Amino acid sequence: MRIDEIYSFFPFRLFGLTRSDLNHLVQSEFDAELELCRVNPDMIRQYLDMKHAGHRVGFISDTYWDSGLLAQLLRACRPGLTWDFLYASCDHGSSKSEALFAKYLSEQGIDAGASFHVGDNETADIKGAKRHGIRPRHYPQATAQLASRFQRETTLFELLCTDAPSRLDHGARTLRRMVAARGAEKSPAFDLGLTVLGPVMMAYDAFVARRCEEVTGPGRKVALGFLGRDGFLPHRIWQQLHGMTSAYIEINRRVSLIASADTMQPLVDLLGKVFKIDGPTFGDIIKIMPPKVAAFFAGCPDGIATGEELAEALPGLMDPPEIVALAAGLRARLLTYLRNAISGFDECTDLVLADLGYSGSVQKALRRVFDIEGINIRLHGSYLISLDDAFDDIADQDSAEGFISDLVVTPHVKRMLIRNVAPLEQICCSADGSVRDYDGNQVLREINPRPADQIALAAEIQAGVLAFAESAEAVALEFWLDPYADPAVAARWCAATLTRLLLLPDRDELTLLGGLKHDVNLGTHALAPMIDGDFIRRQITARGLSAACTALAPPMWLAGSFAQQSPSHAYFYALFGANRLPADVFEERPCGQVQVGLFRGNGEATLETVTVHHNGLGELRLRIPLSRSMAVTMIALPLATFAPDGLLHGVTVQQGDDARDAAASQDVTGLAEDSLIFAGLQRTGSHYRTETEDGCLLIPVAPMTQDIAVYSVAITPLRSGPK
């Protein structure tokens, strides 16, 4: 079909046009083709080599542009290009998959076995050529895996960046395809760095370079520092692309907050973010152990307190002068280290801090350190991801900006990204342990608790990122691509690429990254799991899909945990993060009632009516509340009456001081499958089928530690019970 025939179906009146505008529409599209179309250097080299060798060379194309326009397009890409033949499918009413190859062979009088065809379409170019005896060579635009990732990225781009066109990326995806095609095939980890994280980090590098240019001005001496440990990979890229014009400075939230303390509050803020802590860990963080603090830990169960408990008690356990003296010593050692790490530190007027982000806590703490010591260096945070509402208290002379800011995606999306950023942090950070103190120009580090194989995996991914950075600039010049020229476009596509990796990982990425452990990096050696699919299944069973989407860490990679359930679950989570998951579609609604039997230890039994709910995933959900005073030891659920044939997803229990607290609790315990009794049921794995009219599921009730327990059962019915 020709282009004018296609546009004959255009809804002219809808856009205030008439059929006389058809030629204008065709010309507009062709002008866009002329502007956007680029020559592939690999293809033109092969073409010219064959021509110089004396072979007849030409083009056979499935296209709605006729041969005249196709010729114009080819010469716009390569002025002076010549050919021996040119076939456009629309001129002949047949495609390469049909009779176009036969037309070529007949008109050119060429033996099929002497012909050679290069193309990117498996069906039209490869199978079509083979069917006519022509030797084909496949030149894919992208691997199937990369094409799939591009498709997911486009979906997320359109979901997250609703006011921007998804197809125009200034050549970012073309650059990725070309670099990937030229790269040697190595490991899945290297490929992840080369095709996914490399483009993200290159875009961020361009952002940091722009920030440095913006800060530079008359009378200013600007230094750039990448904050360790997450800034390790961005620093390596900067060194590779820009030389030794930056510093890698190991400062973390813990060290900077303690060094900035001139009151108790920074320490209280720090400890309040710790999940759990014991005496030795506290002593390692603070470097002292006051008697009152030791007594506090001695009174805690197993000597362990939550960070919130310690933060609340701390003002009564330590004297402020102790904190001030502790901070002064660390502050002096920190500044000595900075003077050694940053060339010309004392002459510096502006320091650009580059890091993954998010709320600028190190920048703010360093500002307090500089102010206490009378250092007038302005600080400029340059973050990959920023929580922009946290920057309102940045000092007036300083600045902070995120590459993926609230101008790129909504704050709701941003928080979802940060909730799932742990895999990126582990990939980007150095192989060293976290800084705990300084000795002159030496960094004193914590023991690195991460397994050796995890460190090796991160190094392999980083190698792929650096390989992309090494090749991308030359390839971009060769293809006339400039994907980072427009910061807004680059930021949107960076957000889509990163969001796709973190929220919609494919199976290979899930396998690659799911086994990582996340070190908390607050003076503790604890490692948190990245994914836990069973955790998500229990949360959905007990609390519902939307509530599961709000689960707190651990696991650290919540989206990965959803993806372990299924790609659909991961997409539901992405929709939730984009505020596009309608509760009235996916949440549960009452659909009936059923009487369950409650058996006490003394042999007495009662019947209680509970509501059966149906949710948007097609599952039935029952919640059976029990009080400790009821002394129930067994629940009998009559499956034959409402779901005689189905899939049992699990039985969970939550506890609390009252029914509301129990039902809302994230502390969900799953009952072991072998503890359940299937009476009058035939069971194969998760599938069951009732064999008798009174077939039921017997659920043992464990001794309760709180006043109320809620037992939840999730079932996908395959056959309805009697009405």
C-alpha positions in Angstrom: 0.0 0.0 0.0 1.3 3.5 -0.9 1.5 6.3 1.6 -1.3 8.3 -0.1 -3.6 5.2 0.1 -2.8 4.9 3.8 -3.7 8.5 4.5 -6.9 8.1 2.6 -8.2 6.5 5.8 -7.2 9.5 7.9 -10.0 11.2 9.9 -9.7 14.6 8.3 -12.8 16.2 9.7 -11.8 15.2 13.3 -8.7 17.5 13.0 -10.4 20.3 11.0 -9.0 19.2 7.7 -10.3 18.2 4.3 -9.2 15.6 1.8 -7.3 18.3 -0.1 -4.9 18.3 2.9 -3.8 14.7 2.1 -0.7 15.7 0.2 0.4 18.0 3.0 0.1 15.2 5.5 2.2 12.9 3.3 4.8 15.5 2.8 5.0 16.2 6.6 5.6 12.6 7.3 8.3 12.4 4.6 10.0 15.5 6.0 10.1 13.8 9.4 11.7 10.8 7.8 14.3 12.9 6.1 15.1 14.6 9.5 15.2 11.4 11.6 16.6 8.8 9.3 20.3 8.0 9.7 22.7 5.8 7.7 24.0 2.7 9.5 27.8 2.8 9.2 28.1 -1.0 9.3 25.6 -1.3 6.4 27.1 1.4 4.3 30.6 -0.1 4.7 29.3 -3.5 3.5 27.4 -1.9 0.7 30.4 0.0 -0.6 32.8 -2.9 -0.2 30.5 -5.1 -2.3 30.2 -2.4 -4.9 33.9 -1.8 -5.1 34.4 -5.6 -5.5 32.4 -5.3 -8.7 29.1 -6.8 -7.5 25.7 -5.5 -8.5 24.2 -4.0 -5.4 20.9 -2.4 -4.7 17.9 -2.2 -2.3 14.7 -4.2 -1.8 12.4 -2.7 0.7 9.0 -3.3 2.2 7.8 0.3 2.3 4.9 2.6 1.6 7.3 5.1 0.0 7.5 4.6 -3.8 10.9 4.1 -5.4 11.3 7.9 -6.2 10.8 8.9 -2.6 12.8 6.0 -1.3 15.7 7.1 -3.6 15.4 10.6 -2.2 15.5 9.3 1.4 18.5 7.1 0.7 20.5 10.0 -0.8 19.5 12.3 2.0 21.2 9.8 4.4 24.2 9.3 2.1 24.7 12.0 -0.6 25.9 10.6 -3.9 24.8 7.0 -3.1 24.2 4.9 -6.2 22.7 1.5 -6.8 22.1 -1.0 -9.6 18.5 -1.7 -8.7 15.8 -0.4 -6.3 12.6 -2.1 -5.4 9.8 -0.6 -3.2 7.1 -3.1 -2.3 4.3 -0.5 -2.8 5.3 -0.1 -6.5 4.7 -3.8 -7.1 1.8 -4.6 -4.8 3.7 -7.3 -3.1 6.1 -7.6 -0.1 9.3 -9.5 0.4 7.3 -12.2 2.3 5.2 -12.6 -0.8 6.5 -12.2 -4.4 8.8 -9.2 -4.3 12.0 -11.3 -4.3 10.6 -13.3 -7.3 10.0 -10.0 -9.1 13.6 -9.0 -8.5 15.1 -12.3 -9.7 12.9 -12.2 -12.8 13.6 -8.7 -13.8 17.3 -8.7 -13.0 17.9 -12.1 -14.6 20.0 -13.2 -11.7 20.5 -16.8 -10.4 19.0 -16.9 -6.9 22.0 -18.9 -5.6 24.3 -16.0 -6.6 22.3 -13.5 -4.7 22.9 -12.3 -1.1 20.4 -10.4 1.0 21.0 -8.5 4.2 18.0 -7.5 6.4 16.7 -7.1 9.9 13.3 -8.8 9.7 13.4 -12.5 10.5 10.2 -13.2 8.5 10.4 -10.9 5.5 14.2 -10.7 5.0 15.4 -14.1 6.2 12.6 -16.5 5.6 11.4 -14.6 2.5 14.9 -14.7 0.9 15.4 -18.4 1.8 12.1 -19.3 0.2 13.4 -18.0 -3.1 16.8 -19.6 -2.8 18.6 -16.3 -1.9 21.3 -16.5 0.7 20.3 -14.3 3.7 22.2 -12.6 6.4 20.3 -11.5 9.5 21.3 -8.0 10.9 19.0 -7.7 13.9 18.1 -4.2 15.2 18.3 -5.6 18.8 18.4 -8.9 20.5 15.0 -10.3 21.6 15.9 -9.6 25.2 16.9 -6.0 24.5 13.8 -5.5 22.3 11.7 -6.8 25.2 13.3 -4.4 27.6 12.7 -1.5 25.2 9.1 -2.4 25.0 8.7 -2.4 28.7 10.6 0.9 29.0 8.2 2.5 26.5 5.3 1.3 28.5 6.6 2.8 31.7 7.6 6.0 29.9 4.1 6.5 28.7 2.8 5.6 32.2 5.2 7.9 34.1 5.8 10.8 31.6 2.3 11.4 30.3 3.0 14.8 28.8 6.0 13.8 26.6 6.2 11.8 23.3 7.8 8.4 24.0 9.1 7.8 20.5 11.5 10.8 20.4 14.6 10.0 22.5 17.3 11.8 20.4 18.8 8.4 19.5 19.2 6.9 23.0 17.8 3.5 22.1 19.6 3.5 18.7 22.9 4.1 20.6 22.2 1.3 23.0 21.4 -1.1 20.1 24.6 -0.2 18.2 26.9 -0.4 21.3 25.3 -3.8 22.2 25.7 -5.1 18.6 29.4 -4.2 18.6 30.1 -5.5 22.1 31.6 -8.9 22.7 29.1 -11.3 24.2 30.2 -12.0 27.8 28.1 -12.7 30.9 24.5 -11.7 31.8 25.9 -9.3 34.4 28.2 -7.6 31.9 25.2 -7.4 29.5 23.1 -5.7 32.1 25.8 -3.1 32.6 26.3 -2.6 28.9 22.7 -2.3 27.8 20.8 -1.0 30.8 22.8 0.7 33.5 25.5 2.0 31.1 23.0 4.3 29.4 21.6 5.5 32.7 25.0 6.3 34.1 26.2 8.1 31.0 23.1 10.3 31.1 23.8 11.0 34.8 27.4 11.8 33.9 26.2 14.4 31.4 24.0 15.9 34.1 26.9 16.2 36.6 29.0 17.9 33.9 26.3 20.4 33.2 26.0 21.1 37.0 29.7 21.8 37.2 29.4 24.2 34.3 26.5 26.0 35.9 28.4 26.5 39.1 31.6 27.7 37.4 31.9 31.5 37.1 34.3 34.4 37.6 36.2 34.2 40.9 35.1 30.7 41.6 37.2 27.6 42.0 35.0 24.5 41.7 35.8 21.0 42.8 33.8 17.9 42.2 33.5 15.0 44.7 31.7 11.7 44.3 30.4 10.5 47.6 31.4 7.0 48.6 30.2 4.3 48.5 27.4 4.6 46.0 29.3 7.2 44.0 32.0 4.8 43.2 30.7 3.7 39.8 29.8 7.2 38.7 33.3 8.3 39.7 34.9 5.6 37.6 32.8 6.7 34.6 33.9 10.4 35.2 37.5 9.3 35.3 37.2 7.4 32.1 35.5 10.2 30.2 37.0 13.3 31.8 40.3 12.3 33.4 41.5 13.0 36.9 39.3 16.0 37.5 37.3 14.8 40.4 37.7 13.2 43.8 36.2 10.1 45.4 35.4 11.1 48.9 34.2 8.5 51.4 31.6 10.2 53.6 28.4 8.5 54.7 25.4 9.6 56.5 26.5 8.2 59.9 30.0 9.8 59.9 28.7 13.2 58.6 25.8 13.4 61.1 28.0 12.6 64.0 30.7 15.0 62.9 28.1 17.8 62.5 26.5 17.3 65.9 26.7 20.4 68.2 23.6 19.1 70.0 22.0 15.7 70.7 19.5 16.0 67.8 21.6 14.8 64.9 22.5 11.6 66.8 18.9 11.1 67.7 17.9 11.5 64.1 20.5 9.0 63.0 19.6 6.3 65.5 15.9 6.7 64.9 16.4 5.3 61.4 18.1 2.1 62.6 15.9 -0.9 62.5 17.5 -2.7 65.5 20.7 -2.1 67.4 22.7 -3.6 70.3 25.3 -2.3 72.7 28.4 -3.3 70.8 27.1 -1.7 67.6 26.2 1.5 69.4 29.7 1.6 70.9 31.2 1.1 67.4 29.1 4.0 66.0 29.7 6.5 68.9 33.1 5.3 70.1 32.1 5.5 73.7 29.8 3.5 76.0 28.3 5.6 78.8 27.1 3.6 81.8 23.5 4.6 81.4 23.5 3.5 77.8 25.0 0.1 78.8 22.3 -0.2 81.4 19.7 0.6 78.8 20.8 -2.2 76.5 21.1 -4.6 79.4 17.4 -4.0 80.1 16.4 -4.8 76.5 15.3 -8.3 75.4 18.4 -10.1 74.3 20.3 -6.8 74.6 18.7 -5.5 71.4 16.6 -2.3 71.0 14.8 -0.7 68.1 16.3 2.5 66.8 13.2 4.4 67.8 13.4 3.1 71.4 17.0 4.1 71.7 16.5 7.5 70.0 13.7 8.3 72.4 15.7 7.3 75.5 19.1 8.8 74.4 18.6 12.3 75.8 18.3 10.8 79.2 21.3 8.5 78.8 24.0 10.8 77.5 25.2 14.3 78.5 25.3 16.8 75.6 29.0 17.7 76.3 29.9 14.0 75.6 28.3 14.4 72.1 30.0 17.7 71.4 33.4 16.4 72.3 32.9 13.3 70.3 31.7 15.3 67.3 34.6 17.8 67.5 37.2 15.0 67.3 35.5 13.3 64.3 35.0 16.6 62.6 38.7 17.5 62.8 39.7 14.1 61.3 37.1 14.5 58.6 38.4 17.9 57.5 42.0 16.5 57.5 40.8 13.8 55.2 39.0 16.2 52.9 42.1 18.4 52.6 44.1 15.4 51.5 41.4 14.0 49.1 40.4 17.2 47.3 43.2 19.1 45.6 43.2 22.7 46.6 40.5 22.3 49.2 41.3 25.5 51.1 41.2 27.6 47.9 37.9 26.0 46.8 34.9 28.2 46.6 32.3 25.6 45.5 32.1 21.9 45.9 29.8 19.8 43.7 28.7 16.6 45.5 27.6 13.8 43.2 25.7 10.8 44.6 22.8 8.6 43.8 20.7 10.8 46.2 18.1 11.2 47.7 17.3 13.8 50.4 20.8 15.4 50.7 21.5 14.3 54.3 25.3 14.1 53.8 25.2 17.6 52.1 23.2 19.1 54.9 25.5 17.5 57.6 28.6 18.7 55.7 27.1 22.2 55.6 26.8 22.2 59.4 30.4 20.9 59.7 31.7 23.7 57.4 29.6 26.3 59.3 30.9 25.2 62.7 34.5 25.4 61.4 34.0 28.7 59.6 34.6 27.2 56.1 32.9 29.2 53.4 32.7 26.6 50.6 29.4 26.5 48.9 27.9 23.0 48.4 26.0 21.9 45.3 24.3 18.5 45.4 24.0 16.7 42.1 21.9 13.6 42.6 20.7 10.9 40.3 17.4 10.8 42.2 16.1 13.5 44.4 13.4 13.9 47.0 12.9 17.5 46.2 10.6 18.4 49.1 13.6 17.4 51.4 15.7 20.2 49.9 13.7 23.1 51.3 16.1 23.4 54.2 19.2 23.5 52.0 21.3 26.6 53.0 20.7 29.7 50.9 24.2 29.8 49.5 24.1 26.1 48.5 22.0 24.3 45.9 20.7 20.8 45.3 19.3 19.3 42.1 18.2 15.8 41.1 18.6 14.4 37.5 15.3 12.5 38.1 13.5 15.2 39.9 9.8 16.1 40.5 9.9 17.8 37.1 10.5 14.4 35.5 8.2 12.0 37.5 5.8 12.6 40.3 6.9 12.5 44.0 4.8 9.4 44.4 6.7 7.6 41.6 10.0 8.8 43.1 9.3 7.3 46.5 8.5 4.0 44.8 11.8 4.2 43.0 13.7 4.9 46.2 11.8 2.1 48.0 13.3 -0.3 45.4 16.7 1.3 44.8 18.7 -1.2 46.9 19.9 -3.3 43.9 21.2 -0.1 42.2 23.1 0.9 45.3 24.7 -2.5 45.6 25.8 -2.4 42.0 27.2 1.1 42.1 29.1 0.9 45.4 32.7 0.1 46.0 34.0 -3.3 47.1 35.2 -1.7 50.4 33.3 -1.6 53.7 31.6 1.6 54.8 33.7 4.4 56.3 33.7 4.6 60.1 36.5 7.1 60.8 39.7 8.7 59.4 43.4 8.7 60.3 45.1 11.5 58.4 44.5 10.7 54.7 43.6 7.1 55.5 40.0 5.9 55.6 39.1 3.5 58.4 36.3 1.2 57.2 33.9 -1.2 58.6 34.2 -4.9 57.8 32.4 -5.4 54.5 29.7 -8.0 55.3 28.7 -8.6 51.7 29.6 -12.0 50.2 32.5 -12.3 47.8 30.3 -13.6 45.0 28.1 -10.5 45.3 31.1 -8.2 45.2 32.3 -10.0 42.1 28.9 -9.7 40.5 28.8 -6.0 41.0 32.3 -5.7 39.5 31.1 -7.6 36.4 28.1 -5.3 36.0 30.3 -2.2 36.5 32.7 -3.6 33.8 29.7 -3.6 31.4 28.8 0.0 32.4 32.4 1.1 31.7 32.4 -0.7 28.4 29.3 1.2 27.3 30.9 4.5 28.4 34.0 3.7 26.5 32.2 3.0 23.2 29.1 5.3 23.4 30.8 8.6 22.5 32.4 7.3 19.3 29.3 5.4 18.2 27.1 8.5 18.8 29.4 10.6 16.6 29.4 7.9 13.9 25.6 7.7 13.9 25.0 11.5 14.4 23.3 10.8 17.7 23.1 13.2 20.6 21.0 11.5 23.3 22.0 13.8 26.1 21.7 17.1 24.4 18.3 17.8 25.8 18.5 17.4 29.6 14.7 16.9 30.0 14.5 14.2 27.3 17.5 12.4 28.7 16.1 12.6 32.3 12.8 11.1 31.2 14.3 8.2 29.3 16.8 7.7 32.2 13.8 7.5 34.6 12.0 5.0 32.3 15.1 2.8 31.9 15.8 2.8 35.6 12.2 2.3 36.5 11.9 -0.6 34.1 14.9 -2.4 35.7 13.8 -1.8 39.3 10.1 -2.3 38.9 9.7 -4.6 35.9 12.8 -6.8 35.8 12.8 -9.7 33.4 13.5 -13.2 34.5 17.2 -13.0 33.9 17.6 -9.8 35.9 15.5 -11.3 38.7 17.8 -14.3 38.8 20.9 -12.2 38.6 20.0 -9.6 41.3 17.5 -11.4 43.5 20.1 -13.2 45.6 21.9 -9.9 46.5 22.1 -8.9 50.2 21.8 -5.3 51.3 24.1 -4.0 54.0 22.3 -1.4 56.2 25.4 0.8 56.4 24.6 2.3 59.8 27.3 0.7 61.8 25.7 -2.7 61.8 26.9 -5.7 59.9 23.4 -6.9 59.3 22.5 -8.0 55.7 18.9 -7.7 54.5 17.4 -9.9 51.8 16.7 -8.3 48.5 13.6 -10.3 47.6 11.2 -12.6 49.4 8.4 -13.9 47.2 6.8 -15.8 50.1 6.6 -12.5 52.1 4.6 -10.9 49.3 2.3 -13.9 49.0 1.6 -13.7 52.7 1.0 -10.0 52.6 -1.5 -10.3 49.7 -3.3 -13.2 51.5 -3.6 -11.3 54.8 -3.8 -7.7 53.8 -4.7 -7.4 50.1 -2.8 -6.2 47.0 -2.7 -2.5 47.7 -1.6 -3.0 51.3 1.1 -5.4 50.1 2.3 -2.6 47.8 3.0 -0.4 50.9 5.0 -3.0 52.8 8.1 -1.7 54.6 11.6 -3.1 54.2 12.8 -5.8 54.4 12.7 -7.3 51.8 14.7 -4.4 50.3 13.6 -5.0 46.7 9.8 -5.1 47.0 9.2 -4.9 43.2 11.5 -7.9 42.8 9.5 -9.8 45.3 6.3 -9.0 43.4 8.1 -10.1 40.1 8.9 -13.4 41.7 5.2 -14.0 42.0 4.6 -13.2 38.3 5.3 -10.4 35.8 1.7 -9.4 36.2 2.2 -8.8 39.9 5.2 -6.7 39.2 3.1 -4.6 36.7 0.4 -4.2 39.3 3.0 -2.9 41.7 4.2 -0.4 39.0 0.7 0.7 38.4 0.3 1.3 42.1 3.5 3.3 42.2 2.2 5.5 39.3 -1.1 5.9 41.1 -2.9 4.0 38.4 -4.1 1.0 40.3 -7.9 1.5 40.8 -8.9 0.1 44.2 -12.4 -0.7 43.0 -11.0 -3.0 40.4 -8.3 -4.8 42.4 -9.4 -4.7 46.0 -11.9 -7.1 47.5 -15.6 -7.0 47.8 -18.0 -9.1 49.9 -19.5 -11.9 47.9 -21.2 -14.1 50.5 -20.9 -15.7 53.9 -19.9 -19.1 55.2 -20.1 -20.7 58.6 -16.8 -22.0 60.0 -16.4 -24.4 62.9 -14.3 -23.3 65.9 -13.2 -26.2 68.2 -11.9 -25.6 71.7 -9.4 -27.8 73.6 -12.2 -29.1 75.8 -14.0 -30.6 72.9 -16.7 -27.9 72.6 -17.4 -26.5 69.2 -19.3 -23.5 67.8 -20.3 -22.2 64.4 -19.4 -18.6 63.5 -20.3 -16.7 60.3 -17.5 -15.0 58.4 -17.7 -13.0 55.2 -16.2 -14.3 51.9 -14.5 -11.6 49.8 -13.7 -11.7 46.1 -10.9 -9.6 44.7 -9.7 -8.3 41.3 -7.2 -11.2 40.9 -10.1 -13.7 41.0 -9.3 -14.9 44.5 -11.5 -15.5 47.5 -10.4 -14.2 50.8 -11.7 -15.2 54.3 -10.6 -13.6 57.5 -11.4 -15.4 60.8 -10.7 -13.3 63.9 -10.1 -15.1 67.2 -9.6 -13.8 70.8 -7.3 -15.5 73.2 -10.1 -15.9 75.7 -12.0 -18.2 73.1 -9.3 -20.8 73.6 -9.8 -22.1 70.1 -7.4 -24.9 69.0 -8.8 -25.8 65.5 -10.7 -24.0 62.7 -12.9 -26.1 60.3 -13.4 -24.3 57.0 -16.1 -26.1 54.9 -14.6 -25.7 51.4 -17.3 -28.0 49.9 -19.9 -25.3 50.5 -18.4 -22.4 48.7 -15.2 -23.5 46.8 -15.2 -27.3 46.2 -12.5 -27.2 43.6 -9.6 -24.7 43.7 -6.1 -23.5 44.4 -5.1 -22.9 48.0 -2.6 -20.0 48.1 -2.0 -20.2 51.8 -3.2 -19.6 55.4 -1.7 -16.8 57.4 -2.1 -15.4 60.9 -1.6 -11.9 62.3 -1.8 -10.8 65.9 -2.5 -7.6 67.7 -4.1 -6.0 70.8 -7.4 -5.6 69.0 -8.9 -6.7 65.7 -7.9 -3.5 63.8 -4.3 -3.7 64.8 -4.1 -7.4 64.0 -5.6 -7.0 60.5 -3.3 -4.1 59.7 -0.1 -5.8 61.0 2.7 -6.4 58.5 4.0 -9.1 60.7 2.3 -12.0 58.9 3.1 -15.6 59.6 2.4 -18.3 57.1 1.2 -21.7 58.3 3.2 -24.6 57.1 1.4 -26.7 54.5 2.0 -29.9 56.4 0.3 -28.5 59.5 -3.0 -28.2 57.5 -5.4 -31.1 57.4 -7.4 -31.8 54.3 -10.5 -33.7 55.5 -12.5 -35.2 52.6 -10.4 -33.4 50.1 -8.1 -34.7 47.4 -5.0 -32.6 47.2 -2.2 -32.3 44.6 0.2 -29.5 45.4 -1.8 -26.3 45.8 -4.8 -27.8 44.0 -7.5 -29.5 46.0 -10.9 -31.0 45.1 -13.6 -32.1 47.6 -14.5 -35.8 47.6 -17.4 -35.5 50.0 -20.2 -33.0 50.7 -18.6 -32.1 54.1 -15.0 -31.8 52.8 -13.2 -29.2 54.8 -9.9 -27.6 55.6 -8.8 -28.0 59.3 -6.5 -25.2 60.4 -4.7 -25.7 63.7 -4.6 -22.6 66.0 -1.2 -22.0 67.7 -1.0 -20.5 71.2 -1.6 -16.7 71.0 0.9 -14.1 72.3 -1.5 -11.2 71.9 -5.2 -10.7 72.6 -6.4 -11.0 69.0 -5.4 -13.3 66.1 -6.7 -13.1 62.5 -6.4 -16.2 60.3 -6.7 -15.4 56.6 -7.2 -17.9 53.8 -6.7 -17.2 50.1 -8.2 -19.4 47.4 -8.6 -19.3 43.6 -11.9 -21.1 43.0 -12.1 -23.4 40.0 -15.7 -24.4 40.6 -18.4 -22.7 42.7 -20.0 -24.4 45.6 -23.8 -24.9 46.1 -25.8 -21.8 46.3 
